[in-house]
Amino acid sequence: MNQTSFAPGNARLWLILSLVSVGTFMNTLDMSIVNVAMPALKAAFHTTFAVSEWFVLSYTLVITILLLTFGRLGDLFGRRRLYVTGTLVFAAGSLSCGLSGSALMMILARAFQGIGASMMMSAGPALVTEAFPARERGKALGFIGSAVALGLLAGPLVGGLIVQYAGWRWMFFINIPVGLVLAGVIEKRVSGFDTSCGGRLDVPGAALMALSVATLVMGLFFGEALGWGSPASMTIFGAAVIFGAAFILLEQRVSNPLLDLALFRKPDFSIGAFAGWTNYAALMPVPVFIPFYLADLLHYQPHQIGPIIASGPITLAIVAPLAGALSDRIGPRILTTVGLLTVGGALLWMRTLTPESTWVQVVMRLACASFGSALFTSPNSSAVMGSVKRKDLGIASGTISLVRNLGMVSGVAIAGAIITTVKRGAYVSGELAGNGVEHVVFLQGLKSAYFACALIAFIGAAVSATRAPQTSEE
């Protein structure tokens, strides 16, 4: 591993980190920017809301199911090469999205774009980990965490401006020059990082993993609409379990597994993967559902809601690099445990919001939750990436991204199910029978959801506290 110091004068390391951060920002931006354009896309293609959901789902689903496969391909054939290829595929997918003339073409183009994004997400953290010495790995990965936060922040803000003043197609066209320049600079200015670890891709394992993750994500996305206990939902989740079990059995028998299950015997890897899921599962329902509270109970307008929600990503972007740098000195255990405890405490604090709360009170709680997540994310990523051998950096990088995506999807699904259950109970009991308290019942459901999410965060904190006192290399 390159032991060059992470100093302002070291242009090579700063260049690698900057290029990976720009790519991470692009990928994350395109996960959130389309949400703002959904009404415009629905009108442009004369389609239904159900079909429009696939403009987001196809991108997210493809990324999630391919993360581990591309992580292993990066280990086998070179992480720099995979990142450059992914950038070009992402740019080509963006062009296809911008030129789409029908809903079906847009869905397929978004899936193609997701293939490139999955390559970049799998190779990016592995590139940074391979380039930087262990004593500065947390700091470097913290900047990637900031890029994720800024992408989530910029998506709604930038997307709204582009749709209003330039048209929805330019949301995708702006990716093309950035992607081409990014790929060109990496190809010309970044050398190395393409050493093959040998072996071959476990194609049957990749197929089973993709089927398992795809059915799980589909079940989480549509479980509420289908009914969580309905035969359709049970069939989908049953298929996910069967495919997952088949994948595990296969990986124990093949000579070149897609995912070496022995990695989970490493405490930093297994604890980091589980704790990472709890962080995103606990936190993601906050930005998804709090806008409904702000609009329906506090009666804020969209232009007022945006800056309030932005307080969370801004906090994350500022704190993540600092937490990463601190973890390089003291290790991940204290920071990850305190971070998840802070997330859980902030979620319980959010339960004290009322229909009379002010925007300042909301911002304080959002910032607190994001502060806790920022304390957790960079040290946890550093611990996971530092727990594996160089030949497995790609699969570790893919695992970090996979648990992030699964945590986001499952957290929203759990919170949504709780809110729906509370509202349904209110209808059955007659609480909503013509007395105009639907928004109040929604707030009750939201508080119940945040309580469940706080429990998830506290469980993650308890698990994270079992790490060794100091796992960072000196």
C-alpha positions as CSV (number, residue, x, y, z in Angstrom):
1,M,0.0,0.0,0.0
2,N,1.3,3.5,-0.8
3,Q,2.8,5.0,2.3
4,T,3.0,8.6,0.9
5,S,2.0,11.2,3.4
6,F,-1.3,12.9,3.0
7,A,-0.1,16.5,2.8
8,P,-1.2,19.5,0.8
9,G,1.9,19.3,-1.4
10,N,1.2,15.7,-2.4
11,A,-0.7,16.4,-5.5
12,R,-1.1,12.7,-6.5
13,L,-3.1,11.7,-3.4
14,W,-5.2,14.9,-3.4
15,L,-5.9,14.2,-7.1
16,I,-7.1,10.7,-6.5
17,L,-9.2,11.7,-3.5
18,S,-10.7,14.7,-5.5
19,L,-11.6,12.6,-8.5
20,V,-13.2,9.8,-6.5
21,S,-15.1,12.5,-4.5
22,V,-16.4,14.1,-7.7
23,G,-17.6,10.8,-9.0
24,T,-19.3,10.0,-5.6
25,F,-21.0,13.4,-5.7
26,M,-22.3,12.7,-9.2
27,N,-23.7,9.2,-8.3
28,T,-25.4,10.5,-5.2
29,L,-26.7,13.6,-6.9
30,D,-28.5,11.4,-9.5
31,M,-30.1,9.3,-6.7
32,S,-31.9,12.3,-5.4
33,I,-32.2,14.8,-8.3
34,V,-34.9,12.9,-10.2
35,N,-37.3,13.0,-7.2
36,V,-37.8,16.7,-7.9
37,A,-38.4,16.1,-11.6
38,M,-41.0,13.4,-11.1
39,P,-44.0,15.6,-11.9
40,A,-42.3,16.9,-15.0
41,L,-41.3,13.5,-16.2
42,K,-44.8,12.1,-15.5
43,A,-46.3,14.9,-17.6
44,A,-43.7,14.6,-20.4
45,F,-44.2,10.9,-20.9
46,H,-48.0,11.0,-20.2
47,T,-47.6,8.1,-17.8
48,T,-48.9,7.1,-14.4
49,F,-47.4,7.7,-10.9
50,A,-46.8,3.9,-10.6
51,V,-44.7,3.9,-13.7
52,S,-42.9,7.1,-12.8
53,E,-41.7,5.4,-9.6
54,W,-39.5,3.2,-11.8
55,F,-37.5,6.3,-12.9
56,V,-36.0,6.1,-9.4
57,L,-36.3,2.4,-8.7
58,S,-34.5,1.2,-11.8
59,Y,-31.4,3.3,-11.0
60,T,-31.4,2.3,-7.3
61,L,-32.2,-1.3,-7.9
62,V,-29.4,-1.9,-10.5
63,I,-26.8,-0.2,-8.3
64,T,-27.7,-2.3,-5.3
65,I,-27.8,-5.7,-7.0
66,L,-24.4,-5.2,-8.8
67,L,-22.3,-3.6,-6.0
68,L,-20.7,-6.9,-4.8
69,T,-20.2,-8.2,-8.4
70,F,-18.4,-5.1,-9.5
71,G,-16.5,-5.0,-6.2
72,R,-15.1,-8.4,-7.0
73,L,-14.4,-7.5,-10.6
74,G,-12.3,-4.5,-9.4
75,D,-10.3,-6.9,-7.3
76,L,-9.8,-9.2,-10.2
77,F,-9.0,-6.8,-13.1
78,G,-8.1,-3.5,-11.5
79,R,-9.9,-0.8,-9.6
80,R,-8.7,2.2,-11.6
81,R,-9.7,0.5,-14.8
82,L,-13.2,-0.3,-13.4
83,Y,-13.6,3.3,-12.2
84,V,-12.8,4.7,-15.6
85,T,-15.1,2.3,-17.3
86,G,-17.9,3.1,-14.8
87,T,-17.5,6.8,-15.4
88,L,-17.9,6.4,-19.2
89,V,-20.9,4.1,-18.8
90,F,-22.5,6.6,-16.4
91,A,-21.9,9.4,-18.9
92,A,-23.4,7.3,-21.7
93,G,-26.4,6.4,-19.5
94,S,-26.9,10.1,-18.7
95,L,-27.0,10.9,-22.5
96,S,-29.5,8.1,-23.0
97,C,-31.7,9.5,-20.1
98,G,-31.5,13.0,-21.6
99,L,-32.6,11.7,-25.1
100,S,-35.4,9.5,-23.8
101,G,-38.6,9.8,-25.7
102,S,-40.8,7.4,-23.7
103,A,-41.2,6.2,-20.2
104,L,-39.8,2.8,-21.1
105,M,-36.7,4.3,-22.6
106,M,-36.2,6.4,-19.5
107,I,-36.5,3.4,-17.2
108,L,-34.0,1.4,-19.3
109,A,-31.6,4.4,-19.6
110,R,-31.7,4.9,-15.8
111,A,-30.9,1.2,-15.4
112,F,-27.9,1.6,-17.7
113,Q,-26.8,4.7,-15.8
114,G,-27.0,2.7,-12.6
115,I,-24.6,0.1,-14.0
116,G,-22.0,2.8,-14.4
117,A,-22.8,4.3,-10.9
118,S,-22.4,0.8,-9.4
119,M,-19.0,0.4,-10.9
120,M,-17.9,3.8,-9.5
121,M,-19.3,3.1,-6.0
122,S,-17.6,-0.2,-5.9
123,A,-14.2,1.0,-7.0
124,G,-14.0,4.4,-5.5
125,P,-13.5,3.7,-1.7
126,A,-11.2,0.8,-2.7
127,L,-9.0,3.2,-4.8
128,V,-8.8,5.6,-1.9
129,T,-8.0,2.9,0.6
130,E,-5.3,1.4,-1.6
131,A,-3.7,4.8,-2.2
132,F,-3.6,6.2,1.3
133,P,-1.6,4.9,4.3
134,A,-3.6,3.4,7.1
135,R,-2.9,6.2,9.5
136,E,-4.7,8.7,7.2
137,R,-7.4,6.4,5.8
138,G,-10.2,7.7,8.0
139,K,-9.5,11.3,7.0
140,A,-9.6,10.4,3.3
141,L,-12.8,8.3,3.5
142,G,-14.3,11.2,5.5
143,F,-14.1,13.4,2.4
144,I,-16.0,10.7,0.4
145,G,-18.7,10.9,3.2
146,S,-18.9,14.6,2.6
147,A,-19.3,14.1,-1.1
148,V,-22.3,11.7,-0.4
149,A,-23.9,14.3,1.9
150,L,-23.4,17.1,-0.6
151,G,-24.9,15.0,-3.4
152,L,-28.0,14.3,-1.3
153,L,-28.1,18.0,-0.4
154,A,-27.6,19.4,-3.9
155,G,-30.1,17.0,-5.6
156,P,-33.3,18.7,-4.6
157,L,-31.9,22.2,-4.8
158,V,-30.1,21.9,-8.2
159,G,-32.8,19.7,-9.7
160,G,-35.5,22.2,-9.0
161,L,-33.5,25.0,-10.6
162,I,-32.7,23.0,-13.7
163,V,-36.2,21.7,-14.2
164,Q,-37.6,25.2,-13.8
165,Y,-35.1,27.2,-16.0
166,A,-33.5,24.7,-18.4
167,G,-35.8,21.6,-18.6
168,W,-35.6,18.2,-17.2
169,R,-33.3,16.8,-19.9
170,W,-30.4,19.0,-18.7
171,M,-30.4,17.2,-15.3
172,F,-28.7,14.4,-17.3
173,F,-26.8,16.3,-19.9
174,I,-24.7,18.1,-17.3
175,N,-23.2,14.7,-16.3
176,I,-21.7,14.1,-19.7
177,P,-18.9,16.7,-19.8
178,V,-18.1,16.1,-16.1
179,G,-17.9,12.3,-16.7
180,L,-15.7,12.6,-19.8
181,V,-13.3,15.0,-18.1
182,L,-13.2,12.8,-15.0
183,A,-12.5,9.6,-17.0
184,G,-9.9,11.4,-19.1
185,V,-8.0,12.8,-16.1
186,I,-7.9,9.4,-14.3
187,E,-6.7,7.7,-17.4
188,K,-3.9,10.2,-18.0
189,R,-2.9,11.3,-14.5
190,V,-3.5,8.3,-12.3
191,S,-1.3,5.2,-12.8
192,G,-1.3,1.9,-11.0
193,F,-4.1,0.3,-9.0
194,D,-4.8,-2.2,-11.8
195,T,-2.9,-5.2,-10.3
196,S,-5.0,-8.3,-10.7
197,C,-5.3,-10.5,-7.6
198,G,-5.9,-13.6,-9.9
199,G,-8.9,-15.9,-10.1
200,R,-12.1,-15.6,-11.9
201,L,-15.6,-14.2,-11.3
202,D,-18.1,-16.5,-9.6
203,V,-20.9,-16.0,-12.1
204,P,-23.4,-18.4,-10.5
205,G,-22.7,-16.6,-7.2
206,A,-23.2,-13.2,-8.8
207,A,-26.5,-14.3,-10.3
208,L,-27.8,-15.7,-6.9
209,M,-26.7,-12.6,-5.1
210,A,-28.3,-10.3,-7.6
211,L,-31.6,-12.3,-7.4
212,S,-31.5,-12.3,-3.6
213,V,-30.9,-8.5,-3.3
214,A,-33.3,-7.7,-6.2
215,T,-36.2,-9.6,-4.6
216,L,-35.5,-8.2,-1.2
217,V,-35.4,-4.6,-2.5
218,M,-38.6,-5.1,-4.5
219,G,-40.3,-6.5,-1.4
220,L,-39.3,-3.5,0.7
221,F,-40.3,-1.1,-2.0
222,F,-43.7,-2.5,-2.7
223,G,-44.5,-4.3,0.5
224,E,-46.8,-1.5,1.8
225,A,-48.8,-1.3,-1.4
226,L,-49.2,-5.1,-1.7
227,G,-49.8,-5.6,2.1
228,W,-46.9,-6.8,4.2
229,G,-48.7,-10.0,5.1
230,S,-50.2,-10.6,1.6
231,P,-49.4,-13.8,-0.4
232,A,-47.6,-11.6,-3.0
233,S,-45.3,-10.0,-0.3
234,M,-44.6,-13.4,1.3
235,T,-43.7,-14.9,-2.0
236,I,-41.3,-12.1,-2.8
237,F,-39.6,-12.2,0.6
238,G,-39.6,-16.0,0.5
239,A,-37.8,-15.9,-2.8
240,A,-35.2,-13.5,-1.3
241,V,-34.6,-16.0,1.5
242,I,-34.2,-18.9,-0.9
243,F,-31.9,-17.1,-3.2
244,G,-29.8,-15.8,-0.3
245,A,-29.5,-19.3,1.3
246,A,-28.5,-20.8,-2.1
247,F,-25.9,-18.1,-2.4
248,I,-24.4,-18.8,1.0
249,L,-24.3,-22.6,0.3
250,L,-22.6,-22.0,-3.0
251,E,-20.0,-19.6,-1.7
252,Q,-18.9,-22.2,0.8
253,R,-18.1,-24.7,-1.9
254,V,-16.6,-22.7,-4.8
255,S,-12.9,-22.1,-5.1
256,N,-13.3,-18.4,-6.2
257,P,-16.3,-17.1,-4.3
258,L,-17.9,-13.8,-5.1
259,L,-17.9,-13.0,-1.3
260,D,-15.5,-14.8,0.9
261,L,-17.7,-15.6,3.9
262,A,-14.5,-15.8,6.0
263,L,-14.5,-12.0,6.0
264,F,-17.4,-12.1,8.3
265,R,-15.3,-13.9,10.9
266,K,-13.3,-10.6,11.1
267,P,-15.0,-8.6,13.9
268,D,-14.3,-5.2,12.3
269,F,-15.8,-6.4,9.0
270,S,-19.0,-8.1,10.4
271,I,-19.6,-5.5,13.1
272,G,-19.0,-2.6,10.6
273,A,-21.4,-4.1,8.1
274,F,-24.2,-4.6,10.6
275,A,-23.6,-1.3,12.3
276,G,-23.6,0.5,8.9
277,W,-27.0,-1.0,8.1
278,T,-28.4,0.3,11.5
279,N,-27.1,3.8,10.8
280,Y,-28.8,4.2,7.5
281,A,-31.9,2.3,8.5
282,A,-32.4,4.6,11.5
283,L,-31.5,7.9,9.8
284,M,-33.1,7.7,6.3
285,P,-36.7,8.0,7.4
286,V,-36.0,11.4,8.8
287,P,-35.4,13.3,5.5
288,V,-38.1,11.2,3.8
289,F,-41.0,11.9,6.2
290,I,-40.1,15.1,7.9
291,P,-41.1,17.2,4.9
292,F,-44.7,16.0,5.3
293,Y,-44.6,17.2,8.9
294,L,-43.2,20.6,7.9
295,A,-45.8,21.0,5.1
296,D,-49.0,19.6,6.7
297,L,-48.6,20.5,10.4
298,L,-46.3,23.6,10.4
299,H,-47.6,24.8,7.0
300,Y,-44.3,25.7,5.5
301,Q,-44.0,26.2,1.7
302,P,-41.6,24.2,-0.5
303,H,-39.0,27.0,-0.7
304,Q,-38.9,27.1,3.1
305,I,-38.7,23.3,3.6
306,G,-35.6,22.9,1.4
307,P,-33.2,25.0,3.6
308,I,-34.6,23.3,6.8
309,I,-33.9,19.8,5.4
310,A,-30.5,21.0,4.1
311,S,-29.3,21.4,7.7
312,G,-28.7,17.7,8.0
313,P,-26.5,17.1,4.9
314,I,-24.6,20.3,5.7
315,T,-23.7,19.1,9.2
316,L,-22.7,15.7,7.8
317,A,-20.5,17.3,5.1
318,I,-18.6,19.4,7.8
319,V,-18.2,16.8,10.5
320,A,-17.5,13.6,8.5
321,P,-13.9,14.5,7.5
322,L,-13.1,15.6,11.1
323,A,-14.5,12.4,12.5
324,G,-12.5,10.4,10.0
325,A,-9.3,12.2,10.9
326,L,-10.0,11.7,14.7
327,S,-10.6,8.0,14.1
328,D,-7.1,7.7,12.6
329,R,-5.8,8.7,16.1
330,I,-8.1,7.0,18.5
331,G,-9.7,4.2,16.5
332,P,-13.3,3.6,15.5
333,R,-14.9,2.1,18.6
334,I,-15.6,5.3,20.6
335,L,-16.7,7.4,17.7
336,T,-19.0,4.8,16.1
337,T,-20.6,4.0,19.4
338,V,-21.1,7.6,20.4
339,G,-22.3,8.4,16.9
340,L,-25.1,5.8,16.9
341,L,-26.1,6.7,20.5
342,T,-26.4,10.3,19.3
343,V,-28.5,9.3,16.3
344,G,-30.8,7.3,18.6
345,G,-31.0,10.2,21.1
346,A,-31.8,12.7,18.3
347,L,-34.6,10.4,17.0
348,L,-36.1,10.3,20.5
349,W,-35.7,14.1,20.7
350,M,-37.7,14.4,17.4
351,R,-40.6,12.6,19.1
352,T,-41.0,15.8,21.1
353,L,-42.0,17.9,18.1
354,T,-45.5,19.2,18.1
355,P,-47.8,21.1,15.7
356,E,-46.6,24.3,17.4
357,S,-42.9,23.6,17.0
358,T,-40.7,26.2,15.2
359,W,-38.3,25.6,12.4
360,V,-35.4,26.3,14.7
361,Q,-36.4,23.3,16.9
362,V,-36.6,21.1,13.8
363,V,-33.2,22.2,12.5
364,M,-31.6,21.5,15.9
365,R,-32.9,17.9,15.9
366,L,-32.0,17.3,12.2
367,A,-28.5,18.7,12.8
368,C,-28.1,16.5,15.9
369,A,-29.1,13.3,14.1
370,S,-26.7,14.1,11.2
371,F,-23.9,15.0,13.6
372,G,-24.2,11.5,15.1
373,S,-24.3,9.9,11.7
374,A,-21.2,11.9,10.7
375,L,-19.3,10.7,13.8
376,F,-20.2,7.1,12.8
377,T,-19.8,6.9,9.1
378,S,-16.1,7.7,8.3
379,P,-14.6,5.7,11.3
380,N,-16.9,2.7,10.5
381,S,-15.9,2.7,6.8
382,S,-12.2,3.0,7.7
383,A,-12.6,0.0,10.1
384,V,-14.3,-2.1,7.4
385,M,-11.8,-1.2,4.7
386,G,-8.8,-1.7,7.0
387,S,-10.0,-5.2,8.2
388,V,-9.4,-6.9,4.8
389,K,-6.4,-7.7,2.7
390,R,-5.5,-5.7,-0.4
391,K,-7.0,-8.3,-2.7
392,D,-10.4,-7.9,-1.0
393,L,-10.6,-4.1,-1.0
394,G,-13.1,-4.1,-3.8
395,I,-15.5,-6.5,-2.1
396,A,-15.2,-4.5,1.1
397,S,-16.0,-1.3,-0.8
398,G,-19.0,-2.9,-2.4
399,T,-20.2,-4.2,1.0
400,I,-20.1,-0.7,2.5
401,S,-22.2,0.7,-0.4
402,L,-24.6,-2.3,-0.3
403,V,-25.4,-2.0,3.4
404,R,-25.9,1.7,2.9
405,N,-28.5,1.2,0.1
406,L,-30.2,-1.7,1.9
407,G,-30.3,0.3,5.1
408,M,-31.9,3.3,3.3
409,V,-34.6,1.2,1.6
410,S,-35.4,-1.0,4.7
411,G,-35.5,2.0,7.0
412,V,-38.0,3.8,4.9
413,A,-40.0,0.6,4.5
414,I,-40.1,0.0,8.3
415,A,-41.1,3.6,9.1
416,G,-43.7,3.7,6.3
417,A,-45.3,0.5,7.6
418,I,-45.5,1.8,11.1
419,I,-47.0,5.1,10.0
420,T,-49.6,3.3,7.8
421,T,-50.4,0.9,10.6
422,V,-51.1,3.7,13.1
423,K,-53.3,5.6,10.5
424,R,-55.2,2.4,9.7
425,G,-55.8,1.8,13.4
426,A,-57.2,5.3,13.7
427,Y,-59.6,4.7,10.8
428,V,-60.8,1.5,12.3
429,S,-61.3,3.1,15.8
430,G,-63.2,6.0,14.2
431,E,-60.6,8.7,15.3
432,L,-60.5,10.0,11.7
433,A,-64.2,9.9,11.1
434,G,-64.9,13.4,9.9
435,N,-63.1,15.2,12.7
436,G,-60.1,16.5,10.6
437,V,-57.3,15.1,12.7
438,E,-55.5,13.1,10.0
439,H,-52.4,15.1,10.2
440,V,-52.3,14.7,14.0
441,V,-52.6,10.9,13.5
442,F,-49.8,11.1,11.0
443,L,-47.6,12.8,13.6
444,Q,-48.5,10.0,16.1
445,G,-47.4,7.4,13.5
446,L,-44.2,9.4,12.8
447,K,-43.3,9.4,16.5
448,S,-43.8,5.7,16.7
449,A,-41.6,5.2,13.6
450,Y,-38.9,7.4,15.1
451,F,-39.0,5.4,18.3
452,A,-38.5,2.2,16.3
453,C,-35.6,3.8,14.4
454,A,-34.1,4.9,17.7
455,L,-34.1,1.3,18.9
456,I,-32.3,0.3,15.7
457,A,-29.6,2.9,16.3
458,F,-29.2,1.8,19.9
459,I,-28.8,-1.8,18.9
460,G,-26.2,-0.7,16.4
461,A,-24.4,1.2,19.2
462,A,-24.4,-1.8,21.4
463,V,-22.9,-3.9,18.7
464,S,-20.4,-1.3,17.7
465,A,-19.2,-1.0,21.4
466,T,-17.9,-4.6,21.1
467,R,-15.1,-3.6,18.7
468,A,-11.5,-3.8,19.9
469,P,-10.4,-0.6,21.6
470,Q,-8.0,0.3,18.8
471,T,-8.1,-1.2,15.3
472,S,-6.6,1.6,13.3
473,E,-3.0,0.9,12.1
474,E,-0.4,3.3,13.3
